[in-house]
């Protein structure tokens, strides 16, 4: 069978039933009356879907029902649907850290054959940053179209730093030094805020910080390195920052709570994903808009601090409307949708290279005083790396285990050394049980 015929057959066999005859390339009108159920994780990246969905429905005749949940609930809903074989959902949010798990379990469809033989004009695959596509790829197969790509960014109160004669921190040592000065001279402020909750959602902060020290949680063979000298140095500095210069509840802070301390004006510094810049500079959501500075610090090893996060939309394996679901994915990442996301919703971190290079983007940044942020934003993408990330199907268990120990150290219930020794033991058990270690 020729390559093109094989690809077409893959699309047809994946779609099943009469929908296999309705590839998007044959015309959007062929989906008139189709119903899609879309399972979404809550977050600002889905606002465009919620706002502009009627346009998709009008263009295609497809009726879409959205369900939006927090990340643990959304995952639970998908797992239940996939394992029971009910085929309730056609499209699902897919965080990059869950890709190995979802692919191994067979819950999402590879998209390569669809790109080859069922590509609508909505999709210009070259518009999506290659690093974002790579994060959704397993064994050279693409499983989601990204609608979010985030890097690590350090945010600080520019007005406070100017008042105290501080320079924008460019290294982890300078961050710690600035925290000490702020604590002494501005006792009304929390010097630093960040994620400290004992769940996998904090892992990106901890491992991203550790990357600056040259620390990795696992070696290339899957052996844990939680108590290495590099990780010990990194977590000692991070725990010091959170415990001694963070809010009283630093050990339980989620990303929303940590960012709120900064946007409300209570804290002077924070480190998190680049996406928070949009929130911090929005006067409707932030009391510090117009007074925020940005840097991309490095650690002792000379590596940039990281906060890698990519999220996309995937077609579920149990869907009976796979081609219609594929059309929905293409609409979501289209130039039209992402341009309106910028101009009408004010989102500056759309992962679309065409929009980022457009005159409209430059004009928006200039008119809203966001030139510095948008320049730094794109630098974070260039600096981003996944070399420190544990791409294992057991990610959630790994993240919960490590972050729980760091949270305990922040709460001062054990030393950093003790927390890392415990993490090393528990992670080794996880990896042995999963069959990665002899």
URNOR-V368520 format. One record per residue. N is the residue number from 0. RES is the residue in one small letter. OMEGA is omega in whole degrees, 0 to 359 (* if undefined). Layout:
# URNOR-V368520
{{N/RES/OMEGA} {N/RES/OMEGA}}
This chain:
# URNOR-V368520
{{0/x/180} {1/x/180} {2/x/182} {3/x/179} {4/x/178} {5/x/180} {6/x/180} {7/x/179} {8/x/178} {9/x/178} {10/x/182} {11/x/181} {12/x/179} {13/x/185} {14/x/178} {15/x/175} {16/x/183} {17/x/181} {18/x/180} {19/x/179} {20/x/189} {21/x/178} {22/x/181} {23/x/182} {24/x/181} {25/x/179} {26/x/182} {27/x/183} {28/x/182} {29/x/181} {30/x/180} {31/x/177} {32/x/178} {33/x/178} {34/x/178} {35/x/172} {36/x/188} {37/x/181} {38/x/186} {39/x/170} {40/x/181} {41/x/181} {42/x/185} {43/x/181} {44/x/179} {45/x/181} {46/x/180} {47/x/178} {48/x/182} {49/x/185} {50/x/189} {51/x/182} {52/x/179} {53/x/179} {54/x/177} {55/x/181} {56/x/179} {57/x/183} {58/x/187} {59/x/187} {60/x/179} {61/x/175} {62/x/185} {63/x/174} {64/x/181} {65/x/169} {66/x/185} {67/x/181} {68/x/170} {69/x/189} {70/x/180} {71/x/181} {72/x/179} {73/x/178} {74/x/180} {75/x/179} {76/x/181} {77/x/181} {78/x/180} {79/x/181} {80/x/184} {81/x/183} {82/x/178} {83/x/179} {84/x/183} {85/x/178} {86/x/182} {87/x/187} {88/x/179} {89/x/181} {90/x/178} {91/x/169} {92/x/180} {93/x/175} {94/x/187} {95/x/182} {96/x/177} {97/x/184} {98/x/180} {99/x/180} {100/x/184} {101/x/180} {102/x/180} {103/x/181} {104/x/180} {105/x/184} {106/x/182} {107/x/186} {108/x/168} {109/x/188} {110/x/188} {111/x/180} {112/x/178} {113/x/178} {114/x/183} {115/x/191} {116/x/183} {117/x/183} {118/x/176} {119/x/179} {120/x/175} {121/x/188} {122/x/167} {123/x/190} {124/x/180} {125/x/178} {126/x/184} {127/x/180} {128/x/182} {129/x/180} {130/x/178} {131/x/177} {132/x/180} {133/x/182} {134/x/179} {135/x/185} {136/x/175} {137/x/180} {138/x/177} {139/x/176} {140/x/181} {141/x/184} {142/x/179} {143/x/172} {144/x/186} {145/x/170} {146/x/173} {147/x/169} {148/x/185} {149/x/173} {150/x/180} {151/x/179} {152/x/177} {153/x/181} {154/x/178} {155/x/178} {156/x/182} {157/x/180} {158/x/179} {159/x/180} {160/x/178} {161/x/179} {162/x/184} {163/x/180} {164/x/180} {165/x/175} {166/x/178} {167/x/183} {168/x/178} {169/x/180} {170/x/177} {171/x/177} {172/x/180} {173/x/176} {174/x/180} {175/x/179} {176/x/179} {177/x/179} {178/x/179} {179/x/180} {180/x/181} {181/x/179} {182/x/182} {183/x/189} {184/x/177} {185/x/183} {186/x/177} {187/x/182} {188/x/168} {189/x/183} {190/x/186} {191/x/173} {192/x/180} {193/x/181} {194/x/177} {195/x/182} {196/x/185} {197/x/179} {198/x/183} {199/x/179} {200/x/177} {201/x/188} {202/x/181} {203/x/177} {204/x/185} {205/x/180} {206/x/176} {207/x/174} {208/x/182} {209/x/179} {210/x/178} {211/x/181} {212/x/183} {213/x/183} {214/x/176} {215/x/180} {216/x/178} {217/x/171} {218/x/186} {219/x/179} {220/x/180} {221/x/178} {222/x/181} {223/x/178} {224/x/187} {225/x/183} {226/x/178} {227/x/177} {228/x/181} {229/x/179} {230/x/179} {231/x/178} {232/x/182} {233/x/183} {234/x/175} {235/x/178} {236/x/182} {237/x/179} {238/x/176} {239/x/180} {240/x/183} {241/x/186} {242/x/186} {243/x/184} {244/x/179} {245/x/178} {246/x/183} {247/x/181} {248/x/184} {249/x/184} {250/x/181} {251/x/186} {252/x/170} {253/x/182} {254/x/179} {255/x/180} {256/x/180} {257/x/181} {258/x/179} {259/x/178} {260/x/179} {261/x/184} {262/x/179} {263/x/180} {264/x/182} {265/x/185} {266/x/184} {267/x/183} {268/x/171} {269/x/176} {270/x/181} {271/x/181} {272/x/179} {273/x/182} {274/x/181} {275/x/178} {276/x/178} {277/x/180} {278/x/184} {279/x/181} {280/x/179} {281/x/181} {282/x/179} {283/x/182} {284/x/190} {285/x/176} {286/x/182} {287/x/179} {288/x/181} {289/x/180} {290/x/183} {291/x/174} {292/x/186} {293/x/171} {294/x/178} {295/x/189} {296/x/173} {297/x/176} {298/x/182} {299/x/180} {300/x/182} {301/x/178} {302/x/175} {303/x/171} {304/x/185} {305/x/162} {306/x/185} {307/x/172} {308/x/174} {309/x/178} {310/x/179} {311/x/176} {312/x/182} {313/x/173} {314/x/182} {315/x/180} {316/x/181} {317/x/182} {318/x/173} {319/x/181} {320/x/190} {321/x/180} {322/x/176} {323/x/177} {324/x/178} {325/x/177} {326/x/178} {327/x/179} {328/x/182} {329/x/177} {330/x/184} {331/x/184} {332/x/183} {333/x/177} {334/x/181} {335/x/182} {336/x/183} {337/x/176} {338/x/178} {339/x/176} {340/x/176} {341/x/191} {342/x/183} {343/x/181} {344/x/176} {345/x/178} {346/x/184} {347/x/183} {348/x/176} {349/x/182} {350/x/181} {351/x/187} {352/x/178} {353/x/179} {354/x/182} {355/x/181} {356/x/187} {357/x/174} {358/x/179} {359/x/181} {360/x/179} {361/x/180} {362/x/180} {363/x/180} {364/x/180} {365/x/184} {366/x/183} {367/x/177} {368/x/185} {369/x/184} {370/x/181} {371/x/180} {372/x/184} {373/x/176} {374/x/179} {375/x/180} {376/x/182} {377/x/174} {378/x/179} {379/x/179} {380/x/179} {381/x/182} {382/x/187} {383/x/175} {384/x/178} {385/x/185} {386/x/181} {387/x/190} {388/x/178} {389/x/181} {390/x/178} {391/x/176} {392/x/180} {393/x/186} {394/x/185} {395/x/180} {396/x/178} {397/x/182} {398/x/178} {399/x/182} {400/x/183} {401/x/184} {402/x/177} {403/x/180} {404/x/178} {405/x/177} {406/x/178} {407/x/178} {408/x/177} {409/x/178} {410/x/178} {411/x/177} {412/x/173} {413/x/179} {414/x/177} {415/x/181} {416/x/180} {417/x/181} {418/x/181} {419/x/175} {420/x/178} {421/x/178} {422/x/180} {423/x/180} {424/x/183} {425/x/179} {426/x/177} {427/x/178} {428/x/179} {429/x/183} {430/x/177} {431/x/180} {432/x/180} {433/x/176} {434/x/180} {435/x/183} {436/x/178} {437/x/*}}
